[in-house]
C-alpha cells in the first residue's frame, strides 16, 4: 500500500471496529431491530439514486438482500444486546468459515487441509468463548445466547454472499443500495412483529446518543466503510485487503475492553486467538488463490 491507501485502510478498520461499541451502547437504549431499521432507512434514502433494475438478476439480488440487509442485522444487533462488544466481534468472524463451507457445498470450491483446519479452529475458538464462565459481565448479559445470535447472523450473511457470487450484473454499491432497500422493508416488518415498546424506549432514551449512533452507523459503518473497502479492492490484491476483517476485530476487542469494560481473561484470549488464527489461514490462503474474491468483496463479518 502507498500512504494514501494505508490511511484509508486504517481509518476503515477503526470505523468498523469502533462500530461494535456504538451498536452495543445504542441497543441498550432502544430495541435492537428498531435501531437497525432506522439505520437502514437512512442508508436506503442516501443510496436510492444507485438503484437499478436489471431483469434476470433480481431474484438472486432480492434474496441476497433479505440475507444481507434484513436477517443478518436482526440477528447481529439482537445478539449484541446480550453479548459483549468483544465477543460479538469475534463471533462475527465465523462469516468466513461459513462462507467457505457453503462455497464448497453449493459452488464446488475446493480447499486444502490447512484451510479446513483453520475453519475448525475458528469454530472451536468461538465455542470456548461462548461456553465459558461469564459470571462477571452483568445481569442482562447472556454471552451464549448473544454469541449464538451473532453467529446465526454470520451464517445468514454467508448465504447472502453465495447468492451475490452468482449475480455479476451489479456494481458493489448498486448491490448495497438494493440490500439497504430490502433491509428497510424487512427490518420494519420484523421490529413491529417481534419487538414492542419502541416509542416508549425512544422517548426515554438519550436522544443525542441515539442520533449520533444512527448517523455513525449509516455514514461511517455503511457509506464510508463499504465505499472505502471497494475502493481498496479496485487498487490492491485481495490478499492485502483480506486482513482488514481481522484488524477490525482486534480494534473492536480493544475498544470493548477499554471503553465498555468487557472482560478480557485467559479464556477470551485463547478463544479469540484461535478464531483469528483460523480465519486468518482461510482468508490468506483463499485470497492468494483469488478463488473467493466475490465472497469477501461483500465485507461480511462487519457491522
KOLROGU-663333 format. One record per residue (C-alpha): x, y, z; residue number from 1. Coordinates in pm, 1 decimal. Example, Ala and Ser with C-alpha at 12.3 -4.5 7.8 and 13.67 -1.06 7.14 Angstrom:
REM KOLROGU-663333
px_py_pz_num
1230.0_-450.0_780.0_1 $
1367.0_-106.0_714.0_2 $
This chain:
REM KOLROGU-663333
px_py_pz_num
0.0_0.0_0.0_1 $
105.1_357.7_-57.8_2 $
47.6_618.5_214.6_3 $
-299.4_712.5_86.8_4 $
-419.7_353.8_64.5_5 $
-276.7_269.8_405.1_6 $
-451.8_571.7_558.1_7 $
-787.4_473.9_408.1_8 $
-738.8_113.5_522.3_9 $
-650.0_216.8_876.9_10 $
-943.3_458.6_912.1_11 $
-1180.8_198.7_767.8_12 $
-1070.3_-60.0_1024.8_13 $
-1101.6_192.8_1306.3_14 $
-1450.6_298.0_1196.4_15 $
-1573.4_-60.4_1169.3_16 $
-1404.7_-171.4_1490.3_17 $
-1549.8_115.3_1693.6_18 $
-1889.3_46.0_1535.7_19 $
-1935.1_-259.3_1758.9_20 $
-1913.5_-30.9_2062.9_21 $
-2157.7_216.3_1905.6_22 $
-2413.7_-57.2_1838.0_23 $
-2372.5_-207.5_2184.9_24 $
-2440.1_127.8_2351.3_25 $
-2733.8_206.7_2122.0_26 $
-2918.4_-123.7_2165.4_27 $
-2903.7_-74.8_2541.6_28 $
-3126.7_230.1_2484.9_29 $
-3375.6_114.5_2220.4_30 $
-3479.9_-227.0_2077.3_31 $
-3203.5_-363.5_1851.0_32 $
-3409.3_-439.2_1538.5_33 $
-3579.6_-99.4_1573.2_34 $
-3235.9_63.2_1576.1_35 $
-3127.9_-141.6_1274.4_36 $
-3443.9_-39.0_1087.3_37 $
-3379.9_331.8_1145.8_38 $
-3016.7_295.2_1038.1_39 $
-3109.3_102.0_724.4_40 $
-3380.9_351.2_629.0_41 $
-3126.6_633.1_628.6_42 $
-2880.8_428.4_421.9_43 $
-3153.3_336.4_171.1_44 $
-3250.1_701.9_131.8_45 $
-2889.1_802.3_68.7_46 $
-2823.7_523.8_-183.5_47 $
-3160.3_531.0_-363.6_48 $
-3012.3_708.3_-673.1_49 $
-2798.5_396.7_-730.1_50 $
-3093.1_156.9_-761.0_51 $
-3100.1_-16.0_-1099.6_52 $
-3349.4_-284.0_-1203.4_53 $
-3170.0_-548.7_-1405.7_54 $
-3406.0_-815.8_-1547.7_55 $
-3287.9_-1171.4_-1499.8_56 $
-3078.2_-1091.3_-1193.0_57 $
-3330.3_-954.3_-946.2_58 $
-3440.0_-1278.1_-779.6_59 $
-3090.6_-1353.4_-650.0_60 $
-3024.1_-990.7_-557.4_61 $
-3350.2_-954.2_-365.9_62 $
-3286.0_-1288.4_-195.1_63 $
-2938.6_-1171.8_-102.6_64 $
-3097.6_-851.4_27.1_65 $
-3311.7_-1049.5_268.7_66 $
-2994.7_-1215.5_399.8_67 $
-2753.0_-920.4_385.7_68 $
-2993.7_-637.7_462.7_69 $
-3255.2_-786.0_694.7_70 $
-3187.9_-1113.5_874.0_71 $
-2816.6_-1059.0_935.3_72 $
-2877.2_-727.2_1112.5_73 $
-3175.8_-861.8_1304.2_74 $
-2964.9_-1146.2_1444.9_75 $
-2643.6_-947.2_1489.5_76 $
-2792.2_-641.0_1659.0_77 $
-3008.5_-856.9_1886.6_78 $
-2702.5_-1066.6_1965.3_79 $
-2509.2_-752.7_2057.5_80 $
-2776.8_-670.9_2313.5_81 $
-2690.8_-991.0_2501.3_82 $
-2320.1_-1039.0_2418.1_83 $
-2036.0_-801.2_2488.3_84 $
-1897.9_-596.5_2200.6_85 $
-1577.6_-802.1_2213.1_86 $
-1740.7_-1145.1_2199.0_87 $
-1980.3_-1029.7_1926.0_88 $
-1693.1_-904.0_1710.6_89 $
-1514.2_-1237.0_1744.5_90 $
-1829.6_-1438.5_1673.7_91 $
-1889.7_-1240.4_1351.9_92 $
-1559.4_-1380.0_1224.0_93 $
-1747.7_-1706.5_1162.0_94 $
-1878.8_-1546.0_842.4_95 $
-1561.5_-1652.5_662.6_96 $
-1572.0_-2020.3_774.8_97 $
-1944.7_-2035.6_697.7_98 $
-1890.3_-1880.7_353.2_99 $
-1609.3_-2126.1_285.8_100 $
-1821.9_-2428.0_378.6_101 $
-2118.6_-2306.8_170.8_102 $
-1895.3_-2234.8_-128.3_103 $
-1775.7_-2595.1_-113.6_104 $
-2131.1_-2730.6_-95.4_105 $
-2303.5_-2505.2_-349.6_106 $
-2028.2_-2367.9_-574.0_107 $
-1795.3_-2666.0_-592.8_108 $
-1498.0_-2476.6_-448.4_109 $
-1214.4_-2682.1_-305.8_110 $
-992.6_-2606.2_-8.2_111 $
-677.3_-2765.8_126.9_112 $
-624.7_-2926.8_464.5_113 $
-476.3_-2609.0_609.7_114 $
-790.2_-2411.4_532.8_115 $
-1001.7_-2694.9_670.8_116 $
-801.1_-2684.7_991.9_117 $
-847.6_-2308.4_1002.8_118 $
-1226.5_-2348.3_981.5_119 $
-1220.1_-2600.0_1267.6_120 $
-1001.0_-2368.3_1477.5_121 $
-1240.7_-2078.1_1427.0_122 $
-1547.2_-2271.9_1539.5_123 $
-1360.6_-2417.2_1835.6_124 $
-1245.2_-2072.2_1946.9_125 $
-1598.2_-1930.9_1941.8_126 $
-1722.5_-2232.6_2139.1_127 $
-1453.3_-2177.6_2404.3_128 $
-1564.1_-1816.0_2445.9_129 $
-1938.4_-1884.0_2442.6_130 $
-1931.0_-2173.4_2689.2_131 $
-1702.7_-2013.8_2946.9_132 $
-1780.3_-1869.2_3287.7_133 $
-1944.2_-1529.0_3240.4_134 $
-2042.1_-1452.2_3596.7_135 $
-1891.2_-1102.1_3598.6_136 $
-2042.2_-949.3_3284.3_137 $
-2366.2_-812.1_3429.8_138 $
-2718.0_-944.5_3488.5_139 $
-2852.6_-854.2_3143.0_140 $
-2563.2_-1008.9_2952.4_141 $
-2609.3_-1364.5_2832.3_142 $
-2297.9_-1448.5_2634.7_143 $
-2401.3_-1790.7_2494.6_144 $
-2731.8_-1651.3_2365.3_145 $
-2568.2_-1338.8_2225.1_146 $
-2284.8_-1527.5_2058.2_147 $
-2532.9_-1778.3_1913.2_148 $
-2743.2_-1499.6_1761.8_149 $
-2439.1_-1322.2_1618.4_150 $
-2309.2_-1650.0_1473.6_151 $
-2650.8_-1707.2_1314.9_152 $
-2624.4_-1361.8_1161.9_153 $
-2283.8_-1457.9_1021.7_154 $
-2433.0_-1774.2_870.9_155 $
-2713.7_-1575.8_706.7_156 $
-2455.9_-1334.3_563.9_157 $
-2264.7_-1627.7_419.1_158 $
-2580.4_-1749.2_244.1_159 $
-2627.1_-1399.9_102.2_160 $
-2266.9_-1399.2_-16.8_161 $
-2327.7_-1718.1_-215.4_162 $
-2624.2_-1550.1_-386.2_163 $
-2412.9_-1242.4_-458.6_164 $
-2137.3_-1452.8_-610.7_165 $
-2390.9_-1593.2_-856.2_166 $
-2505.3_-1246.0_-965.9_167 $
-2246.5_-1049.0_-1162.0_168 $
-2467.4_-782.0_-1322.9_169 $
-2442.9_-527.5_-1039.7_170 $
-2169.1_-295.3_-921.7_171 $
-2087.2_-324.3_-549.3_172 $
-2257.0_-0.1_-441.3_173 $
-2563.7_-85.7_-650.1_174 $
-2586.4_-408.2_-451.2_175 $
-2556.0_-214.5_-127.4_176 $
-2839.2_13.9_-242.3_177 $
-3069.0_-284.1_-303.1_178 $
-2967.6_-453.0_22.6_179 $
-3048.0_-137.6_216.5_180 $
-3387.2_-103.4_47.1_181 $
-3482.3_-465.8_112.7_182 $
-3341.9_-433.1_464.8_183 $
-3552.8_-125.7_534.2_184 $
-3874.1_-309.1_448.1_185 $
-3775.1_-631.0_624.3_186 $
-3645.6_-472.5_942.9_187 $
-3953.4_-253.1_991.9_188 $
-4173.7_-559.9_948.3_189 $
-3961.1_-754.0_1198.4_190 $
-3943.5_-483.3_1462.9_191 $
-4321.4_-441.9_1472.1_192 $
-4365.3_-821.2_1469.9_193 $
-4120.8_-937.5_1737.6_194 $
-4047.0_-621.3_1939.9_195 $
-4264.1_-381.0_2137.3_196 $
-4227.8_-56.0_2327.0_197 $
-4025.2_112.5_2051.5_198 $
-4188.2_451.6_2101.4_199 $
-4153.3_447.7_2478.7_200 $
-3791.5_336.4_2458.4_201 $
-3709.2_609.4_2208.3_202 $
-3885.8_871.9_2418.6_203 $
-3688.5_779.5_2731.3_204 $
-3353.4_729.5_2555.0_205 $
-3058.7_963.7_2536.2_206 $
-3156.5_1141.7_2214.1_207 $
-2809.7_1277.1_2141.3_208 $
-2659.3_930.6_2184.0_209 $
-2916.5_762.9_1957.7_210 $
-2890.8_1027.4_1685.5_211 $
-2512.4_1010.0_1695.9_212 $
-2517.1_628.8_1683.5_213 $
-2757.0_620.5_1386.4_214 $
-2550.5_875.4_1194.7_215 $
-2231.8_683.8_1274.4_216 $
-2388.2_354.3_1162.3_217 $
-2525.7_498.5_839.3_218 $
-2241.3_725.8_729.9_219 $
-1948.6_551.3_899.1_220 $
-2037.4_183.0_907.7_221 $
-2225.8_167.1_577.0_222 $
-2144.7_453.5_339.1_223 $
-1780.9_523.5_424.5_224 $
-1688.9_169.5_528.7_225 $
-1819.9_-8.1_220.1_226 $
-1705.4_263.1_-21.5_227 $
-1353.8_251.7_124.1_228 $
-1349.7_-129.0_109.6_229 $
-1449.9_-139.0_-257.0_230 $
-1209.3_146.5_-339.9_231 $
-924.3_-54.1_-189.4_232 $
-1031.8_-374.2_-365.4_233 $
-1008.2_-194.0_-700.7_234 $
-646.8_-98.3_-631.8_235 $
-490.2_-376.2_-430.2_236 $
-473.3_-758.0_-431.7_237 $
-738.3_-936.1_-227.7_238 $
-465.6_-1088.9_-10.8_239 $
-370.3_-737.5_102.7_240 $
-726.6_-628.5_184.1_241 $
-845.6_-952.3_346.5_242 $
-671.4_-894.7_683.4_243 $
-889.3_-586.1_736.3_244 $
-1151.9_-820.2_882.1_245 $
-901.2_-943.1_1140.2_246 $
-776.2_-593.2_1223.6_247 $
-1134.5_-472.3_1265.9_248 $
-1198.7_-745.2_1521.7_249 $
-881.5_-664.3_1716.9_250 $
-984.5_-297.5_1728.3_251 $
-1338.0_-390.6_1840.2_252 $
-1199.2_-608.8_2120.7_253 $
-965.7_-327.5_2228.7_254 $
-1241.2_-64.3_2237.3_255 $
-1479.3_-305.6_2409.0_256 $
-1229.6_-375.2_2685.9_257 $
-1115.8_-14.3_2732.6_258 $
-1443.2_176.4_2688.1_259 $
-1705.8_-75.0_2799.9_260 $
-1507.6_-282.2_3046.5_261 $
-1556.8_-610.2_2857.1_262 $
-1388.6_-899.9_3043.3_263 $
-1057.3_-999.1_2890.4_264 $
-942.8_-1312.6_3067.6_265 $
-741.1_-1615.3_2963.3_266 $
-1039.3_-1791.9_2804.5_267 $
-1117.4_-1486.2_2594.3_268 $
-754.8_-1454.3_2485.4_269 $
-724.7_-1824.1_2396.8_270 $
-1058.0_-1846.0_2215.4_271 $
-1007.6_-1518.0_2032.8_272 $
-658.1_-1617.8_1921.9_273 $
-792.6_-1947.1_1784.5_274 $
-1068.0_-1767.9_1590.3_275 $
-836.0_-1505.0_1443.9_276 $
-570.1_-1761.8_1356.4_277 $
-822.2_-1994.1_1193.1_278 $
-994.1_-1719.5_994.9_279 $
-658.2_-1572.3_900.7_280 $
-542.7_-1901.0_749.5_281 $
-864.0_-1935.5_546.9_282 $
-857.7_-1575.0_426.1_283 $
-494.9_-1555.2_328.0_284 $
-477.7_-1892.1_154.9_285 $
-804.5_-1833.4_-32.0_286 $
-719.7_-1474.6_-123.5_287 $
-379.9_-1581.3_-253.4_288 $
-556.3_-1814.8_-496.5_289 $
-822.2_-1547.9_-573.1_290 $
-1093.6_-1815.7_-552.3_291 $
-1331.4_-1645.6_-307.0_292 $
-1287.6_-1283.8_-414.3_293 $
-1661.0_-1239.1_-464.2_294 $
-1727.2_-1370.8_-114.1_295 $
-1502.4_-1129.7_70.0_296 $
-1579.8_-841.8_-167.0_297 $
-1907.2_-815.1_22.4_298 $
-1749.2_-746.2_362.0_299 $
-1929.2_-983.6_587.6_300 $
-1816.1_-1017.5_949.2_301 $
-1857.2_-639.5_965.7_302 $
-2147.9_-442.2_1112.4_303 $
